[in-house]
């Protein structure tokens, strides 16, 4: 009887150990996939959008508009906006989504900061149409890969995810709606040409994300 109980105890401990190991492998796999998506987004920004000064949507674009109109520091505006959006993500979508998205958002911000302080990244093309197309493809693919693990890089991606969950709007279309509003504000504030190229990029990204998600 004692031997049997010991056997059951050892078996339970072994099963518990296997569960923990499998859970750890699952977590590492999820964050590894998110990191791959993050790298694709980083490449789209650094090699296509930023060097060509294509106006950005999302929280960064909104921060620039607020800075120009009210004079608030763009970094502070971005922190406040992302903080509000992440609170909404935790409440409306779930803590798991919020934690993964925080990793993606702050990981992207940290990587961009390191690159911009230490390197001058050349544009792979100075043709604004090509930059918009190829940048959009990489951005959409990277975003779709992260979304398969319930993560985004924050900003308007969170509002798109909320619209997807509660209004049943495709994520890409929700992103298009959110970013288009920001681009319209940027267009009014900074001019039309670069804003129009970013609007083209947003349209391409929004449609491609849905297709990539279906494929993945």
Secondary structure, 3 states (H helix, E strand, C coil): CHHHHHHHHHHHHHHHHHHHHHHHHHHHHHHHHHHHHHHHHHHHHHHHHCCCCCCCCHHHHHHHHHHHHHCCCHHHHHHHHHHHHHHHHHHHHCHHHHHHHHHHHHHHHHHHHHHHHHCCCCCCCCCHHHHHHHHHHHHHHHHHHHHCCCCCCCCHHHHHHHHHHHCCCCHHHHHHHHHHHHHHHHHHHHCCHHHHHHHHHHHHHHHHHHHHHHHC
